[in-house]
């Protein structure tokens, strides 16, 4: 499956704490769920065991919101730490 990242998603990766590889893995092997505006959400947890914004977290959850457009076009990425 072809996966492309919208420039908005690419620009947000570093500031939100995700990598392009994690986004691709999320679409390829994550949980799929319906999202607003006809989009599809993908969610996957990753082992993190590190610091983000001065706090230690064990898990990083990557959510990618995409539309089907000759494969997938990822519109934005959200990252949560637990």
HTML snippet that shows the backbone in 3Dmol.js (N, CA, C, O; Angstrom):
<script src="https://3Dmol.org/build/3Dmol-min.js"></script>
<div id="view" style="width:600px;height:400px;position:relative"></div>
<script>
const pdb = `
ATOM      1  N   UNK A   1       0.840  -1.168   0.000  1.00  0.00           N
ATOM      2  CA  UNK A   1       0.000   0.000   0.000  1.00  0.00           C
ATOM      3  C   UNK A   1       0.891   1.239   0.000  1.00  0.00           C
ATOM      4  O   UNK A   1       1.883   1.308   0.725  1.00  0.00           O
ATOM      5  N   UNK A   2       0.523   2.196  -0.812  1.00  0.00           N
ATOM      6  CA  UNK A   2       1.294   3.441  -0.886  1.00  0.00           C
ATOM      7  C   UNK A   2       0.815   4.391   0.209  1.00  0.00           C
ATOM      8  O   UNK A   2      -0.385   4.594   0.393  1.00  0.00           O
ATOM      9  N   UNK A   3       1.775   4.969   0.932  1.00  0.00           N
ATOM     10  CA  UNK A   3       1.468   5.906   2.007  1.00  0.00           C
ATOM     11  C   UNK A   3       2.265   7.182   1.771  1.00  0.00           C
ATOM     12  O   UNK A   3       3.490   7.159   1.653  1.00  0.00           O
ATOM     13  N   UNK A   4       1.533   8.304   1.705  1.00  0.00           N
ATOM     14  CA  UNK A   4       2.174   9.611   1.546  1.00  0.00           C
ATOM     15  C   UNK A   4       1.808  10.475   2.743  1.00  0.00           C
ATOM     16  O   UNK A   4       0.732  10.318   3.321  1.00  0.00           O
ATOM     17  N   UNK A   5       2.693  11.378   3.112  1.00  0.00           N
ATOM     18  CA  UNK A   5       2.419  12.318   4.194  1.00  0.00           C
ATOM     19  C   UNK A   5       2.192  13.698   3.620  1.00  0.00           C
ATOM     20  O   UNK A   5       2.998  14.198   2.836  1.00  0.00           O
ATOM     21  N   UNK A   6       1.098  14.306   4.011  1.00  0.00           N
ATOM     22  CA  UNK A   6       0.798  15.694   3.652  1.00  0.00           C
ATOM     23  C   UNK A   6       1.875  16.575   4.296  1.00  0.00           C
ATOM     24  O   UNK A   6       2.377  16.229   5.366  1.00  0.00           O
ATOM     25  N   UNK A   7       2.242  17.697   3.681  1.00  0.00           N
ATOM     26  CA  UNK A   7       3.253  18.573   4.292  1.00  0.00           C
ATOM     27  C   UNK A   7       2.915  18.978   5.734  1.00  0.00           C
ATOM     28  O   UNK A   7       3.817  19.130   6.558  1.00  0.00           O
ATOM     29  N   UNK A   8       1.630  19.153   6.043  1.00  0.00           N
ATOM     30  CA  UNK A   8       1.241  19.483   7.426  1.00  0.00           C
ATOM     31  C   UNK A   8       1.683  18.384   8.378  1.00  0.00           C
ATOM     32  O   UNK A   8       2.253  18.666   9.433  1.00  0.00           O
ATOM     33  N   UNK A   9       1.424  17.132   8.014  1.00  0.00           N
ATOM     34  CA  UNK A   9       1.811  16.001   8.865  1.00  0.00           C
ATOM     35  C   UNK A   9       3.324  15.932   9.015  1.00  0.00           C
ATOM     36  O   UNK A   9       3.831  15.737  10.119  1.00  0.00           O
ATOM     37  N   UNK A  10       4.036  16.087   7.929  1.00  0.00           N
ATOM     38  CA  UNK A  10       5.498  16.047   7.964  1.00  0.00           C
ATOM     39  C   UNK A  10       6.059  17.137   8.869  1.00  0.00           C
ATOM     40  O   UNK A  10       6.987  16.890   9.638  1.00  0.00           O
ATOM     41  N   UNK A  11       5.502  18.335   8.780  1.00  0.00           N
ATOM     42  CA  UNK A  11       5.978  19.461   9.596  1.00  0.00           C
ATOM     43  C   UNK A  11       5.718  19.253  11.080  1.00  0.00           C
ATOM     44  O   UNK A  11       6.442  19.805  11.909  1.00  0.00           O
ATOM     45  N   UNK A  12       4.719  18.483  11.433  1.00  0.00           N
ATOM     46  CA  UNK A  12       4.350  18.288  12.834  1.00  0.00           C
ATOM     47  C   UNK A  12       5.063  17.112  13.507  1.00  0.00           C
ATOM     48  O   UNK A  12       5.043  17.013  14.733  1.00  0.00           O
ATOM     49  N   UNK A  13       5.681  16.234  12.750  1.00  0.00           N
ATOM     50  CA  UNK A  13       6.274  15.024  13.325  1.00  0.00           C
ATOM     51  C   UNK A  13       7.231  15.316  14.480  1.00  0.00           C
ATOM     52  O   UNK A  13       7.048  14.791  15.578  1.00  0.00           O
ATOM     53  N   UNK A  14       8.228  16.129  14.250  1.00  0.00           N
ATOM     54  CA  UNK A  14       9.253  16.371  15.272  1.00  0.00           C
ATOM     55  C   UNK A  14       8.675  17.084  16.493  1.00  0.00           C
ATOM     56  O   UNK A  14       8.996  16.727  17.626  1.00  0.00           O
ATOM     57  N   UNK A  15       7.830  18.082  16.273  1.00  0.00           N
ATOM     58  CA  UNK A  15       7.296  18.826  17.418  1.00  0.00           C
ATOM     59  C   UNK A  15       6.340  17.987  18.256  1.00  0.00           C
ATOM     60  O   UNK A  15       6.113  18.295  19.426  1.00  0.00           O
ATOM     61  N   UNK A  16       5.778  16.931  17.672  1.00  0.00           N
ATOM     62  CA  UNK A  16       4.856  16.070  18.410  1.00  0.00           C
ATOM     63  C   UNK A  16       5.511  14.781  18.884  1.00  0.00           C
ATOM     64  O   UNK A  16       4.890  14.007  19.612  1.00  0.00           O
ATOM     65  N   UNK A  17       6.753  14.540  18.485  1.00  0.00           N
ATOM     66  CA  UNK A  17       7.512  13.415  19.011  1.00  0.00           C
ATOM     67  C   UNK A  17       7.375  12.111  18.258  1.00  0.00           C
ATOM     68  O   UNK A  17       7.561  11.046  18.848  1.00  0.00           O
ATOM     69  N   UNK A  18       7.058  12.156  16.984  1.00  0.00           N
ATOM     70  CA  UNK A  18       6.940  10.928  16.187  1.00  0.00           C
ATOM     71  C   UNK A  18       7.934  10.948  15.030  1.00  0.00           C
ATOM     72  O   UNK A  18       8.433  12.003  14.637  1.00  0.00           O
ATOM     73  N   UNK A  19       8.206   9.775  14.500  1.00  0.00           N
ATOM     74  CA  UNK A  19       9.059   9.671  13.315  1.00  0.00           C
ATOM     75  C   UNK A  19       8.203   9.207  12.139  1.00  0.00           C
ATOM     76  O   UNK A  19       7.105   8.682  12.323  1.00  0.00           O
ATOM     77  N   UNK A  20       8.713   9.404  10.955  1.00  0.00           N
ATOM     78  CA  UNK A  20       8.013   8.948   9.758  1.00  0.00           C
ATOM     79  C   UNK A  20       7.873   7.425   9.777  1.00  0.00           C
ATOM     80  O   UNK A  20       6.853   6.891   9.341  1.00  0.00           O
ATOM     81  N   UNK A  21       8.883   6.732  10.275  1.00  0.00           N
ATOM     82  CA  UNK A  21       8.835   5.270  10.347  1.00  0.00           C
ATOM     83  C   UNK A  21       7.711   4.806  11.273  1.00  0.00           C
ATOM     84  O   UNK A  21       7.035   3.821  10.979  1.00  0.00           O
ATOM     85  N   UNK A  22       7.506   5.517  12.403  1.00  0.00           N
ATOM     86  CA  UNK A  22       6.425   5.159  13.316  1.00  0.00           C
ATOM     87  C   UNK A  22       5.054   5.385  12.668  1.00  0.00           C
ATOM     88  O   UNK A  22       4.132   4.596  12.872  1.00  0.00           O
ATOM     89  N   UNK A  23       4.924   6.444  11.901  1.00  0.00           N
ATOM     90  CA  UNK A  23       3.659   6.711  11.211  1.00  0.00           C
ATOM     91  C   UNK A  23       3.375   5.606  10.202  1.00  0.00           C
ATOM     92  O   UNK A  23       2.250   5.113  10.125  1.00  0.00           O
ATOM     93  N   UNK A  24       4.378   5.215   9.433  1.00  0.00           N
ATOM     94  CA  UNK A  24       4.189   4.135   8.454  1.00  0.00           C
ATOM     95  C   UNK A  24       3.813   2.830   9.154  1.00  0.00           C
ATOM     96  O   UNK A  24       2.929   2.110   8.691  1.00  0.00           O
ATOM     97  N   UNK A  25       4.481   2.523  10.268  1.00  0.00           N
ATOM     98  CA  UNK A  25       4.165   1.305  11.022  1.00  0.00           C
ATOM     99  C   UNK A  25       2.752   1.367  11.593  1.00  0.00           C
ATOM    100  O   UNK A  25       2.073   0.344  11.685  1.00  0.00           O
ATOM    101  N   UNK A  26       2.310   2.557  11.975  1.00  0.00           N
ATOM    102  CA  UNK A  26       0.958   2.728  12.502  1.00  0.00           C
ATOM    103  C   UNK A  26      -0.077   2.420  11.432  1.00  0.00           C
ATOM    104  O   UNK A  26      -1.061   1.735  11.710  1.00  0.00           O
ATOM    105  N   UNK A  27       0.123   2.911  10.221  1.00  0.00           N
ATOM    106  CA  UNK A  27      -0.825   2.623   9.146  1.00  0.00           C
ATOM    107  C   UNK A  27      -0.773   1.154   8.737  1.00  0.00           C
ATOM    108  O   UNK A  27      -1.801   0.565   8.402  1.00  0.00           O
ATOM    109  N   UNK A  28       0.400   0.572   8.763  1.00  0.00           N
ATOM    110  CA  UNK A  28       0.545  -0.810   8.303  1.00  0.00           C
ATOM    111  C   UNK A  28       0.073  -1.832   9.330  1.00  0.00           C
ATOM    112  O   UNK A  28      -0.418  -2.897   8.956  1.00  0.00           O
ATOM    113  N   UNK A  29       0.214  -1.523  10.628  1.00  0.00           N
ATOM    114  CA  UNK A  29      -0.110  -2.541  11.627  1.00  0.00           C
ATOM    115  C   UNK A  29      -0.920  -2.070  12.810  1.00  0.00           C
ATOM    116  O   UNK A  29      -1.096  -2.811  13.776  1.00  0.00           O
ATOM    117  N   UNK A  30      -1.415  -0.848  12.750  1.00  0.00           N
ATOM    118  CA  UNK A  30      -2.163  -0.321  13.883  1.00  0.00           C
ATOM    119  C   UNK A  30      -3.653  -0.576  13.796  1.00  0.00           C
ATOM    120  O   UNK A  30      -4.167  -1.080  12.797  1.00  0.00           O
ATOM    121  N   UNK A  31      -4.332  -0.211  14.873  1.00  0.00           N
ATOM    122  CA  UNK A  31      -5.791  -0.297  14.944  1.00  0.00           C
ATOM    123  C   UNK A  31      -6.390   0.765  14.026  1.00  0.00           C
ATOM    124  O   UNK A  31      -5.899   1.892  13.967  1.00  0.00           O
ATOM    125  N   UNK A  32      -7.429   0.408  13.325  1.00  0.00           N
ATOM    126  CA  UNK A  32      -8.088   1.329  12.391  1.00  0.00           C
ATOM    127  C   UNK A  32      -9.453   1.716  12.963  1.00  0.00           C
ATOM    128  O   UNK A  32     -10.174   0.861  13.477  1.00  0.00           O
ATOM    129  N   UNK A  33      -9.812   3.013  12.876  1.00  0.00           N
ATOM    130  CA  UNK A  33     -11.096   3.467  13.404  1.00  0.00           C
ATOM    131  C   UNK A  33     -11.612   4.642  12.577  1.00  0.00           C
ATOM    132  O   UNK A  33     -10.822   5.372  11.979  1.00  0.00           O
ATOM    133  N   UNK A  34     -12.948   4.830  12.541  1.00  0.00           N
ATOM    134  CA  UNK A  34     -13.509   5.958  11.787  1.00  0.00           C
ATOM    135  C   UNK A  34     -13.215   7.278  12.500  1.00  0.00           C
ATOM    136  O   UNK A  34     -13.167   7.335  13.729  1.00  0.00           O
ATOM    137  N   UNK A  35     -13.019   8.328  11.718  1.00  0.00           N
ATOM    138  CA  UNK A  35     -12.728   9.657  12.268  1.00  0.00           C
ATOM    139  C   UNK A  35     -13.640  10.689  11.592  1.00  0.00           C
ATOM    140  O   UNK A  35     -14.384  10.365  10.666  1.00  0.00           O
ATOM    141  N   UNK A  36     -13.569  11.908  12.062  1.00  0.00           N
ATOM    142  CA  UNK A  36     -14.393  12.990  11.517  1.00  0.00           C
ATOM    143  C   UNK A  36     -14.039  13.299  10.068  1.00  0.00           C
ATOM    144  O   UNK A  36     -12.947  12.982   9.597  1.00  0.00           O
ATOM    145  N   UNK A  37     -14.979  13.919   9.378  1.00  0.00           N
ATOM    146  CA  UNK A  37     -14.795  14.450   8.028  1.00  0.00           C
ATOM    147  C   UNK A  37     -14.425  13.371   7.007  1.00  0.00           C
ATOM    148  O   UNK A  37     -13.707  13.642   6.045  1.00  0.00           O
ATOM    149  N   UNK A  38     -14.923  12.134   7.223  1.00  0.00           N
ATOM    150  CA  UNK A  38     -14.678  11.060   6.273  1.00  0.00           C
ATOM    151  C   UNK A  38     -13.263  10.500   6.302  1.00  0.00           C
ATOM    152  O   UNK A  38     -12.859   9.776   5.392  1.00  0.00           O
ATOM    153  N   UNK A  39     -12.524  10.828   7.329  1.00  0.00           N
ATOM    154  CA  UNK A  39     -11.148  10.321   7.442  1.00  0.00           C
ATOM    155  C   UNK A  39     -11.134   9.007   8.205  1.00  0.00           C
ATOM    156  O   UNK A  39     -12.113   8.622   8.845  1.00  0.00           O
ATOM    157  N   UNK A  40     -10.007   8.340   8.120  1.00  0.00           N
ATOM    158  CA  UNK A  40      -9.787   7.109   8.861  1.00  0.00           C
ATOM    159  C   UNK A  40      -8.626   7.354   9.814  1.00  0.00           C
ATOM    160  O   UNK A  40      -7.591   7.897   9.427  1.00  0.00           O
ATOM    161  N   UNK A  41      -8.813   6.948  11.061  1.00  0.00           N
ATOM    162  CA  UNK A  41      -7.743   7.055  12.043  1.00  0.00           C
ATOM    163  C   UNK A  41      -7.040   5.724  12.206  1.00  0.00           C
ATOM    164  O   UNK A  41      -7.651   4.663  12.083  1.00  0.00           O
ATOM    165  N   UNK A  42      -5.757   5.794  12.483  1.00  0.00           N
ATOM    166  CA  UNK A  42      -4.941   4.617  12.766  1.00  0.00           C
ATOM    167  C   UNK A  42      -4.225   4.881  14.078  1.00  0.00           C
ATOM    168  O   UNK A  42      -3.731   5.986  14.307  1.00  0.00           O
ATOM    169  N   UNK A  43      -4.165   3.871  14.947  1.00  0.00           N
ATOM    170  CA  UNK A  43      -3.563   4.052  16.273  1.00  0.00           C
ATOM    171  C   UNK A  43      -2.656   2.865  16.581  1.00  0.00           C
ATOM    172  O   UNK A  43      -3.001   1.712  16.325  1.00  0.00           O
ATOM    173  N   UNK A  44      -1.490   3.179  17.136  1.00  0.00           N
ATOM    174  CA  UNK A  44      -0.565   2.101  17.524  1.00  0.00           C
ATOM    175  C   UNK A  44       0.275   2.564  18.700  1.00  0.00           C
ATOM    176  O   UNK A  44       0.718   3.712  18.746  1.00  0.00           O
ATOM    177  N   UNK A  45       0.494   1.661  19.654  1.00  0.00           N
ATOM    178  CA  UNK A  45       1.351   1.947  20.801  1.00  0.00           C
ATOM    179  C   UNK A  45       2.760   1.435  20.529  1.00  0.00           C
ATOM    180  O   UNK A  45       2.954   0.371  19.940  1.00  0.00           O
ATOM    181  N   UNK A  46       3.739   2.224  20.976  1.00  0.00           N
ATOM    182  CA  UNK A  46       5.151   1.863  20.847  1.00  0.00           C
ATOM    183  C   UNK A  46       5.795   1.931  22.226  1.00  0.00           C
ATOM    184  O   UNK A  46       5.452   2.797  23.031  1.00  0.00           O
ATOM    185  N   UNK A  47       6.724   1.025  22.501  1.00  0.00           N
ATOM    186  CA  UNK A  47       7.527   1.140  23.716  1.00  0.00           C
ATOM    187  C   UNK A  47       8.363   2.394  23.599  1.00  0.00           C
ATOM    188  O   UNK A  47       8.963   2.648  22.555  1.00  0.00           O
ATOM    189  N   UNK A  48       8.407   3.175  24.651  1.00  0.00           N
ATOM    190  CA  UNK A  48       9.143   4.436  24.598  1.00  0.00           C
ATOM    191  C   UNK A  48      10.247   4.467  25.649  1.00  0.00           C
ATOM    192  O   UNK A  48      11.417   4.638  25.308  1.00  0.00           O
ATOM    193  N   UNK A  49       9.894   4.304  26.916  1.00  0.00           N
ATOM    194  CA  UNK A  49      10.848   4.297  28.028  1.00  0.00           C
ATOM    195  C   UNK A  49      11.855   5.432  27.921  1.00  0.00           C
ATOM    196  O   UNK A  49      13.066   5.212  27.928  1.00  0.00           O
ATOM    197  N   UNK A  50      11.331   6.653  27.823  1.00  0.00           N
ATOM    198  CA  UNK A  50      12.211   7.809  27.703  1.00  0.00           C
ATOM    199  C   UNK A  50      11.525   9.062  28.214  1.00  0.00           C
ATOM    200  O   UNK A  50      10.418   9.010  28.750  1.00  0.00           O
ATOM    201  N   UNK A  51      12.197  10.184  28.041  1.00  0.00           N
ATOM    202  CA  UNK A  51      11.671  11.467  28.502  1.00  0.00           C
ATOM    203  C   UNK A  51      11.083  12.253  27.337  1.00  0.00           C
ATOM    204  O   UNK A  51      11.621  12.266  26.230  1.00  0.00           O
ATOM    205  N   UNK A  52       9.967  12.904  27.623  1.00  0.00           N
ATOM    206  CA  UNK A  52       9.355  13.834  26.682  1.00  0.00           C
ATOM    207  C   UNK A  52       8.922  15.037  27.499  1.00  0.00           C
ATOM    208  O   UNK A  52       8.167  14.899  28.462  1.00  0.00           O
ATOM    209  N   UNK A  53       9.392  16.208  27.123  1.00  0.00           N
ATOM    210  CA  UNK A  53       9.084  17.446  27.841  1.00  0.00           C
ATOM    211  C   UNK A  53       9.376  17.328  29.338  1.00  0.00           C
ATOM    212  O   UNK A  53       8.600  17.794  30.172  1.00  0.00           O
ATOM    213  N   UNK A  54      10.509  16.697  29.664  1.00  0.00           N
ATOM    214  CA  UNK A  54      10.970  16.628  31.043  1.00  0.00           C
ATOM    215  C   UNK A  54      10.342  15.553  31.909  1.00  0.00           C
ATOM    216  O   UNK A  54      10.684  15.447  33.087  1.00  0.00           O
ATOM    217  N   UNK A  55       9.433  14.751  31.367  1.00  0.00           N
ATOM    218  CA  UNK A  55       8.809  13.678  32.139  1.00  0.00           C
ATOM    219  C   UNK A  55       9.127  12.335  31.502  1.00  0.00           C
ATOM    220  O   UNK A  55       9.295  12.228  30.287  1.00  0.00           O
ATOM    221  N   UNK A  56       9.206  11.315  32.345  1.00  0.00           N
ATOM    222  CA  UNK A  56       9.489   9.961  31.855  1.00  0.00           C
ATOM    223  C   UNK A  56       8.186   9.250  31.514  1.00  0.00           C
ATOM    224  O   UNK A  56       7.215   9.308  32.268  1.00  0.00           O
ATOM    225  N   UNK A  57       8.182   8.575  30.357  1.00  0.00           N
ATOM    226  CA  UNK A  57       7.020   7.820  29.899  1.00  0.00           C
ATOM    227  C   UNK A  57       7.459   6.450  29.390  1.00  0.00           C
ATOM    228  O   UNK A  57       8.552   6.302  28.842  1.00  0.00           O
ATOM    229  N   UNK A  58       6.603   5.457  29.575  1.00  0.00           N
ATOM    230  CA  UNK A  58       6.908   4.101  29.123  1.00  0.00           C
ATOM    231  C   UNK A  58       6.365   3.823  27.726  1.00  0.00           C
ATOM    232  O   UNK A  58       6.949   3.046  26.971  1.00  0.00           O
ATOM    233  N   UNK A  59       5.242   4.461  27.384  1.00  0.00           N
ATOM    234  CA  UNK A  59       4.546   4.159  26.134  1.00  0.00           C
ATOM    235  C   UNK A  59       4.318   5.435  25.330  1.00  0.00           C
ATOM    236  O   UNK A  59       4.016   6.492  25.883  1.00  0.00           O
ATOM    237  N   UNK A  60       4.468   5.315  24.031  1.00  0.00           N
ATOM    238  CA  UNK A  60       4.132   6.396  23.096  1.00  0.00           C
ATOM    239  C   UNK A  60       3.037   5.865  22.182  1.00  0.00           C
ATOM    240  O   UNK A  60       3.182   4.797  21.587  1.00  0.00           O
ATOM    241  N   UNK A  61       1.938   6.611  22.070  1.00  0.00           N
ATOM    242  CA  UNK A  61       0.849   6.219  21.183  1.00  0.00           C
ATOM    243  C   UNK A  61       0.799   7.183  20.011  1.00  0.00           C
ATOM    244  O   UNK A  61       0.684   8.395  20.195  1.00  0.00           O
ATOM    245  N   UNK A  62       0.886   6.639  18.810  1.00  0.00           N
ATOM    246  CA  UNK A  62       0.844   7.452  17.593  1.00  0.00           C
ATOM    247  C   UNK A  62      -0.528   7.256  16.948  1.00  0.00           C
ATOM    248  O   UNK A  62      -0.969   6.130  16.713  1.00  0.00           O
ATOM    249  N   UNK A  63      -1.190   8.380  16.667  1.00  0.00           N
ATOM    250  CA  UNK A  63      -2.447   8.365  15.921  1.00  0.00           C
ATOM    251  C   UNK A  63      -2.211   9.121  14.625  1.00  0.00           C
ATOM    252  O   UNK A  63      -1.720  10.250  14.633  1.00  0.00           O
ATOM    253  N   UNK A  64      -2.559   8.501  13.528  1.00  0.00           N
ATOM    254  CA  UNK A  64      -2.436   9.132  12.214  1.00  0.00           C
ATOM    255  C   UNK A  64      -3.820   9.192  11.588  1.00  0.00           C
ATOM    256  O   UNK A  64      -4.555   8.205  11.598  1.00  0.00           O
ATOM    257  N   UNK A  65      -4.174  10.347  11.046  1.00  0.00           N
ATOM    258  CA  UNK A  65      -5.470  10.532  10.395  1.00  0.00           C
ATOM    259  C   UNK A  65      -5.228  10.701   8.907  1.00  0.00           C
ATOM    260  O   UNK A  65      -4.451  11.552   8.473  1.00  0.00           O
ATOM    261  N   UNK A  66      -5.926   9.854   8.123  1.00  0.00           N
ATOM    262  CA  UNK A  66      -5.631   9.781   6.698  1.00  0.00           C
ATOM    263  C   UNK A  66      -6.907   9.692   5.869  1.00  0.00           C
ATOM    264  O   UNK A  66      -7.990   9.395   6.373  1.00  0.00           O
ATOM    265  N   UNK A  67      -6.734   9.960   4.577  1.00  0.00           N
ATOM    266  CA  UNK A  67      -7.796   9.753   3.592  1.00  0.00           C
ATOM    267  C   UNK A  67      -7.243   8.827   2.520  1.00  0.00           C
ATOM    268  O   UNK A  67      -6.045   8.818   2.237  1.00  0.00           O
ATOM    269  N   UNK A  68      -8.149   8.043   1.927  1.00  0.00           N
ATOM    270  CA  UNK A  68      -7.737   7.174   0.836  1.00  0.00           C
ATOM    271  C   UNK A  68      -7.696   7.986  -0.443  1.00  0.00           C
ATOM    272  O   UNK A  68      -8.698   8.564  -0.864  1.00  0.00           O
ATOM    273  N   UNK A  69      -6.524   8.019  -1.051  1.00  0.00           N
ATOM    274  CA  UNK A  69      -6.322   8.814  -2.266  1.00  0.00           C
ATOM    275  C   UNK A  69      -5.183   8.172  -3.043  1.00  0.00           C
ATOM    276  O   UNK A  69      -4.028   8.576  -2.910  1.00  0.00           O
ATOM    277  N   UNK A  70      -5.514   7.161  -3.862  1.00  0.00           N
ATOM    278  CA  UNK A  70      -4.483   6.356  -4.537  1.00  0.00           C
ATOM    279  C   UNK A  70      -3.491   5.816  -3.508  1.00  0.00           C
ATOM    280  O   UNK A  70      -2.283   6.021  -3.634  1.00  0.00           O
ATOM    281  N   UNK A  71      -3.994   5.146  -2.518  1.00  0.00           N
ATOM    282  CA  UNK A  71      -3.226   4.724  -1.349  1.00  0.00           C
ATOM    283  C   UNK A  71      -3.708   5.574  -0.185  1.00  0.00           C
ATOM    284  O   UNK A  71      -4.869   5.983  -0.162  1.00  0.00           O
ATOM    285  N   UNK A  72      -2.853   5.842   0.762  1.00  0.00           N
ATOM    286  CA  UNK A  72      -3.226   6.664   1.916  1.00  0.00           C
ATOM    287  C   UNK A  72      -2.465   7.976   1.913  1.00  0.00           C
ATOM    288  O   UNK A  72      -1.264   8.010   1.645  1.00  0.00           O
ATOM    289  N   UNK A  73      -3.176   9.057   2.215  1.00  0.00           N
ATOM    290  CA  UNK A  73      -2.564  10.373   2.416  1.00  0.00           C
ATOM    291  C   UNK A  73      -2.794  10.735   3.877  1.00  0.00           C
ATOM    292  O   UNK A  73      -3.928  10.970   4.295  1.00  0.00           O
ATOM    293  N   UNK A  74      -1.707  10.778   4.653  1.00  0.00           N
ATOM    294  CA  UNK A  74      -1.785  11.118   6.073  1.00  0.00           C
ATOM    295  C   UNK A  74      -1.895  12.634   6.198  1.00  0.00           C
ATOM    296  O   UNK A  74      -1.019  13.375   5.750  1.00  0.00           O
ATOM    297  N   UNK A  75      -2.994  13.082   6.818  1.00  0.00           N
ATOM    298  CA  UNK A  75      -3.264  14.506   6.961  1.00  0.00           C
ATOM    299  C   UNK A  75      -2.583  15.082   8.185  1.00  0.00           C
ATOM    300  O   UNK A  75      -1.962  16.142   8.107  1.00  0.00           O
ATOM    301  N   UNK A  76      -2.689  14.398   9.318  1.00  0.00           N
ATOM    302  CA  UNK A  76      -2.052  14.884  10.542  1.00  0.00           C
ATOM    303  C   UNK A  76      -1.711  13.712  11.446  1.00  0.00           C
ATOM    304  O   UNK A  76      -2.194  12.594  11.264  1.00  0.00           O
ATOM    305  N   UNK A  77      -0.864  14.000  12.424  1.00  0.00           N
ATOM    306  CA  UNK A  77      -0.388  12.995  13.361  1.00  0.00           C
ATOM    307  C   UNK A  77      -0.497  13.564  14.775  1.00  0.00           C
ATOM    308  O   UNK A  77      -0.110  14.705  15.024  1.00  0.00           O
ATOM    309  N   UNK A  78      -1.029  12.757  15.700  1.00  0.00           N
ATOM    310  CA  UNK A  78      -1.136  13.121  17.106  1.00  0.00           C
ATOM    311  C   UNK A  78      -0.342  12.092  17.891  1.00  0.00           C
ATOM    312  O   UNK A  78      -0.389  10.904  17.574  1.00  0.00           O
ATOM    313  N   UNK A  79       0.395  12.532  18.918  1.00  0.00           N
ATOM    314  CA  UNK A  79       1.184  11.623  19.740  1.00  0.00           C
ATOM    315  C   UNK A  79       0.788  11.834  21.199  1.00  0.00           C
ATOM    316  O   UNK A  79       0.676  12.963  21.677  1.00  0.00           O
ATOM    317  N   UNK A  80       0.578  10.714  21.892  1.00  0.00           N
ATOM    318  CA  UNK A  80       0.259  10.750  23.322  1.00  0.00           C
ATOM    319  C   UNK A  80       1.288   9.898  24.056  1.00  0.00           C
ATOM    320  O   UNK A  80       1.721   8.860  23.555  1.00  0.00           O
ATOM    321  N   UNK A  81       1.667  10.341  25.228  1.00  0.00           N
ATOM    322  CA  UNK A  81       2.654   9.618  26.033  1.00  0.00           C
ATOM    323  C   UNK A  81       1.998   9.157  27.323  1.00  0.00           C
ATOM    324  O   UNK A  81       1.243   9.901  27.950  1.00  0.00           O
ATOM    325  N   UNK A  82       2.296   7.906  27.719  1.00  0.00           N
ATOM    326  CA  UNK A  82       1.736   7.316  28.954  1.00  0.00           C
ATOM    327  C   UNK A  82       2.856   6.759  29.812  1.00  0.00           C
ATOM    328  O   UNK A  82       2.600   6.222  30.890  1.00  0.00           O
TER     329      UNK A  82
END
`;
const viewer = $3Dmol.createViewer("view");
viewer.addModel(pdb, "pdb");
viewer.setStyle({}, {cartoon: {color: "spectrum"}});
viewer.zoomTo();
viewer.render();
</script>
